[in-house]
Protein backbone atom coordinates (compact mmCIF):
# COMPACT_ATOMS: atom_id res chain seq x y z
CA UNK A 1 0.00 0.00 0.00
CA UNK A 2 1.23 3.50 -0.74
CA UNK A 3 2.10 5.36 2.44
CA UNK A 4 0.88 8.74 1.15
CA UNK A 5 -2.63 7.34 0.76
CA UNK A 6 -2.68 5.86 4.24
CA UNK A 7 -1.74 9.25 5.69
CA UNK A 8 -4.72 11.05 4.19
CA UNK A 9 -7.13 11.37 7.10
CA UNK A 10 -10.31 13.23 7.81
CA UNK A 11 -11.29 14.93 11.04
CA UNK A 12 -13.17 12.81 13.55
CA UNK A 13 -16.90 12.88 13.02
CA UNK A 14 -16.65 13.71 9.32
CA UNK A 15 -19.54 11.32 8.71
CA UNK A 16 -17.71 9.00 6.33
CA UNK A 17 -16.16 6.50 8.73
CA UNK A 18 -17.31 3.43 6.84
CA UNK A 19 -15.79 4.68 3.59
CA UNK A 20 -12.66 5.89 5.37
CA UNK A 21 -12.06 2.46 6.85
CA UNK A 22 -12.17 0.92 3.38
CA UNK A 23 -10.03 3.46 1.53
CA UNK A 24 -6.71 1.58 1.50
CA UNK A 25 -8.38 -1.57 0.14
CA UNK A 26 -10.44 0.42 -2.35
CA UNK A 27 -7.31 2.25 -3.50
CA UNK A 28 -5.52 -1.06 -4.13
CA UNK A 29 -8.53 -2.38 -6.07
CA UNK A 30 -8.76 0.86 -8.07
CA UNK A 31 -5.05 0.68 -8.84
CA UNK A 32 -5.52 -2.87 -10.09
CA UNK A 33 -8.31 -1.76 -12.42
CA UNK A 34 -6.30 1.18 -13.73
CA UNK A 35 -3.23 -0.97 -14.36
CA UNK A 36 -4.73 -4.29 -15.42
CA UNK A 37 -7.87 -3.23 -17.24
CA UNK A 38 -7.05 0.25 -18.51
CA UNK A 39 -3.36 -0.46 -19.14
CA UNK A 40 -2.00 2.46 -17.12
CA UNK A 41 1.57 2.28 -15.86
CA UNK A 42 1.75 0.94 -12.29
CA UNK A 43 4.53 3.35 -11.36
CA UNK A 44 2.31 6.28 -12.38
CA UNK A 45 -0.67 5.18 -10.30
CA UNK A 46 0.07 6.66 -6.89
CA UNK A 47 -2.44 8.31 -4.55
CA UNK A 48 -1.12 11.82 -5.11
CA UNK A 49 -1.04 11.56 -8.90
CA UNK A 50 -3.46 13.71 -10.83
CA UNK A 51 -5.70 12.01 -13.33
CA UNK A 52 -3.68 13.49 -16.19
CA UNK A 53 -0.51 11.97 -14.75
CA UNK A 54 -1.97 8.47 -14.86
CA UNK A 55 -3.61 8.98 -18.25
CA UNK A 56 -7.23 9.17 -17.17
CA UNK A 57 -8.70 11.07 -20.09
CA UNK A 58 -12.40 11.34 -20.94
CA UNK A 59 -12.52 7.99 -22.75
CA UNK A 60 -10.72 6.19 -19.92
CA UNK A 61 -13.10 7.84 -17.42
CA UNK A 62 -16.08 6.38 -19.29
CA UNK A 63 -14.43 2.94 -19.28
CA UNK A 64 -13.56 3.22 -15.58
CA UNK A 65 -17.10 4.30 -14.67
CA UNK A 66 -18.46 1.28 -16.53
CA UNK A 67 -15.99 -1.11 -14.87
CA UNK A 68 -16.79 0.25 -11.41
CA UNK A 69 -20.51 -0.14 -12.05
CA UNK A 70 -20.12 -3.68 -13.37
CA UNK A 71 -17.81 -4.87 -10.62
CA UNK A 72 -19.16 -3.10 -7.57
CA UNK A 73 -22.70 -2.12 -8.45
CA UNK A 74 -22.08 1.57 -7.82
CA UNK A 75 -23.04 4.43 -10.05
CA UNK A 76 -20.20 6.84 -10.64
CA UNK A 77 -20.39 9.08 -13.65
CA UNK A 78 -17.43 9.78 -15.88
CA UNK A 79 -17.72 13.52 -15.17
CA UNK A 80 -17.34 12.79 -11.44
CA UNK A 81 -14.13 10.90 -12.13
CA UNK A 82 -12.86 13.78 -14.25
CA UNK A 83 -13.60 16.25 -11.44
CA UNK A 84 -11.38 14.32 -9.02
CA UNK A 85 -8.00 15.92 -8.45
CA UNK A 86 -6.03 12.80 -7.55
CA UNK A 87 -6.19 9.02 -7.65
CA UNK A 88 -6.81 9.12 -3.88
CA UNK A 89 -9.85 11.34 -4.51
CA UNK A 90 -11.20 8.79 -6.98
CA UNK A 91 -10.66 6.02 -4.41
CA UNK A 92 -12.49 8.13 -1.81
CA UNK A 93 -15.42 8.56 -4.19
CA UNK A 94 -15.55 4.82 -4.88
CA UNK A 95 -15.33 4.01 -1.14
CA UNK A 96 -18.15 6.43 -0.35
CA UNK A 97 -20.43 5.04 -3.04
CA UNK A 98 -19.71 1.47 -2.05
CA UNK A 99 -20.41 2.23 1.61
CA UNK A 100 -23.70 3.92 0.67
CA UNK A 101 -24.80 1.21 -1.76
CA UNK A 102 -27.80 -0.85 -0.64
CA UNK A 103 -26.58 -4.15 0.77
CA UNK A 104 -22.97 -2.94 0.82
CA UNK A 105 -20.58 -5.45 2.30
CA UNK A 106 -16.92 -5.29 3.24
CA UNK A 107 -15.53 -4.20 -0.12
CA UNK A 108 -16.12 -7.50 -1.90
CA UNK A 109 -16.26 -7.34 -5.68
CA UNK A 110 -19.51 -8.17 -7.39
CA UNK A 111 -19.97 -11.83 -8.34
CA UNK A 112 -18.20 -12.70 -11.55
CA UNK A 113 -15.58 -9.96 -11.18
CA UNK A 114 -12.07 -11.00 -12.02
C-alpha positions in Angstrom: 0.0 0.0 0.0 1.2 3.5 -0.7 2.1 5.4 2.4 0.9 8.7 1.1 -2.6 7.3 0.8 -2.7 5.9 4.2 -1.7 9.2 5.7 -4.7 11.0 4.2 -7.1 11.4 7.1 -10.3 13.2 7.8 -11.3 14.9 11.0 -13.2 12.8 13.5 -16.9 12.9 13.0 -16.6 13.7 9.3 -19.5 11.3 8.7 -17.7 9.0 6.3 -16.2 6.5 8.7 -17.3 3.4 6.8 -15.8 4.7 3.6 -12.7 5.9 5.4 -12.1 2.5 6.9 -12.2 0.9 3.4 -10.0 3.5 1.5 -6.7 1.6 1.5 -8.4 -1.6 0.1 -10.4 0.4 -2.4 -7.3 2.2 -3.5 -5.5 -1.1 -4.1 -8.5 -2.4 -6.1 -8.8 0.9 -8.1 -5.1 0.7 -8.8 -5.5 -2.9 -10.1 -8.3 -1.8 -12.4 -6.3 1.2 -13.7 -3.2 -1.0 -14.4 -4.7 -4.3 -15.4 -7.9 -3.2 -17.2 -7.0 0.3 -18.5 -3.4 -0.5 -19.1 -2.0 2.5 -17.1 1.6 2.3 -15.9 1.8 0.9 -12.3 4.5 3.4 -11.4 2.3 6.3 -12.4 -0.7 5.2 -10.3 0.1 6.7 -6.9 -2.4 8.3 -4.6 -1.1 11.8 -5.1 -1.0 11.6 -8.9 -3.5 13.7 -10.8 -5.7 12.0 -13.3 -3.7 13.5 -16.2 -0.5 12.0 -14.8 -2.0 8.5 -14.9 -3.6 9.0 -18.3 -7.2 9.2 -17.2 -8.7 11.1 -20.1 -12.4 11.3 -20.9 -12.5 8.0 -22.7 -10.7 6.2 -19.9 -13.1 7.8 -17.4 -16.1 6.4 -19.3 -14.4 2.9 -19.3 -13.6 3.2 -15.6 -17.1 4.3 -14.7 -18.5 1.3 -16.5 -16.0 -1.1 -14.9 -16.8 0.2 -11.4 -20.5 -0.1 -12.1 -20.1 -3.7 -13.4 -17.8 -4.9 -10.6 -19.2 -3.1 -7.6 -22.7 -2.1 -8.5 -22.1 1.6 -7.8 -23.0 4.4 -10.1 -20.2 6.8 -10.6 -20.4 9.1 -13.7 -17.4 9.8 -15.9 -17.7 13.5 -15.2 -17.3 12.8 -11.4 -14.1 10.9 -12.1 -12.9 13.8 -14.3 -13.6 16.3 -11.4 -11.4 14.3 -9.0 -8.0 15.9 -8.4 -6.0 12.8 -7.5 -6.2 9.0 -7.6 -6.8 9.1 -3.9 -9.8 11.3 -4.5 -11.2 8.8 -7.0 -10.7 6.0 -4.4 -12.5 8.1 -1.8 -15.4 8.6 -4.2 -15.6 4.8 -4.9 -15.3 4.0 -1.1 -18.2 6.4 -0.3 -20.4 5.0 -3.0 -19.7 1.5 -2.1 -20.4 2.2 1.6 -23.7 3.9 0.7 -24.8 1.2 -1.8 -27.8 -0.9 -0.6 -26.6 -4.2 0.8 -23.0 -2.9 0.8 -20.6 -5.4 2.3 -16.9 -5.3 3.2 -15.5 -4.2 -0.1 -16.1 -7.5 -1.9 -16.3 -7.3 -5.7 -19.5 -8.2 -7.4 -20.0 -11.8 -8.3 -18.2 -12.7 -11.6 -15.6 -10.0 -11.2 -12.1 -11.0 -12.0 
